[in-house]
């Protein structure tokens, strides 16, 4: 078994910025010494998330809208008592979606659905520089 760790450096525009990571993942798998296995995509931090969607204009609007309905921005969050940084909702949203995703790959190609892309979702209230971890495991 071989393990390779790579990093993607991205800059977000702040809350609800969705970045398609799929081309980066495809590129890094193509350069990998590992032909078959799994790749884990992980964002360190507690206000970013990784998931999949069909990366198209409607869903890019729908995802933040549904998050606002599930975890409203303008209600009380106890987190504000600690840091007063206005992002309590960001932490809760990120915890619901999660910081990582594992994808199988064969012949250095991710086994994603036809309309499925891997995205990073910025949930913090300000622009952030993020270092996304790609860990490739296999043979």
N, C-alpha and C positions, 0 to 999 in steps of 0.2 A: 504494500500500500504506500502511496505517495501523498504527501500533504504539501500544498503550495498556498501561501498567503500573499494576496495582492491588495492594493488599495486604490480607491477612486477618490479623487479630490473634487468636490463640487461646492458651489456657492448658491445658496438659496436666496430668494427675494423676500423671504419671511412667510408668515402664516398662510397656509393653503397652497403654497407653491408645490406643484407636482412635477417631478423630473423623471423622465423615462430612462431607466438604467439598462434596459435590454441591449441596446447596441454596445454598450461598454462591457456587459457580461459576455456577449457573443465574441467580442474582440479578445477578451482575456482568456476565454476558453480556447479560442483558436490558437493562441500563443502558448498554451499550457503543454507540459510534458505528459499530462494525464489525459487519456483518451476516453475513459468511461468512469462514471462515478457520480458524486453529488457536489454541488456548489452551494455554500451557505453565504447569503448576503446579509450583512449585519451593520446596523448603525449604532455606534456608541452614543450614549446620551439618552435623556429621558423625555425629549420633546420632538423626536423624529420617529418616523415609522417606515416600514418596508411592507409592501403587499403587491398584489397583482390586480390589474384592471384591463379593460380594453381602453387603450390610451387614445381617446377621441374626445372632441370638444364637449359633447354632452355629458359624458361621465366625469370629465375634468371639472365641470360645474356641479354635477350631482353629488360627488363625494363630499366636498366641503359643506354643501347644503344639508346633507343628511347628518353629518357630524354636528352641525349647529343645532339640529333638532334633538339629537341624542344627548349631547353634552353642550348645552348653551354657554355662550361666552359670558354673558352679562348676569350671572347669578353668583352667589357667594361660594367661594372655595377656601377652605381652611388653609391651604397652601399660602394664600396671600398674607396670612397672619405672620408667617415666618419670613418671607422674602419680599413682599410688597412689589413684585415684578409683573403683575398682571397676566401671568401665564398658567394659573391653576388649571384652567380648562385644557391647555396644551398638554400638560402632564397626563390628565385623565384620558384624553383622546389617544395619545400615544400608547398608553397602557392597554387600551382596548384593541388597537390594531396590531401592535407588537413591533419589536425592533429587528426581526429577522425572518428570513424565508429560506427554505432549503429546496433546491431544484435538482432533479436527476438530469444527467446528460449522457449521451452516447455519441461516439465519434466526434467529440468536442463540440456538440450542438445541444443546447438546452432543450428538454422535452416539454416545451410550452405549447399551449393550444394555439390555433391559428390566429385568434384575436387577443391573445393574452400577452401582456407586457408586464415586466417587473418595474415597479415605481418606488421612488423615495417620496415621502410626503412630509414637507416641513410643517410642523405644528406650532413652533415657537412664534411669538409675536414680533420678532425682529429677524432681519436677515442673518444667516449663519453660514460659516464655512464648515463643511462636514467632510469627514474622512470615512468613507464607506469601506468596510472590510469584506473582501471576497476570500473565502477559504475553500479551496478546491481539494477534494479528497477522492482518491480512487486509484486506478491502475492504467 
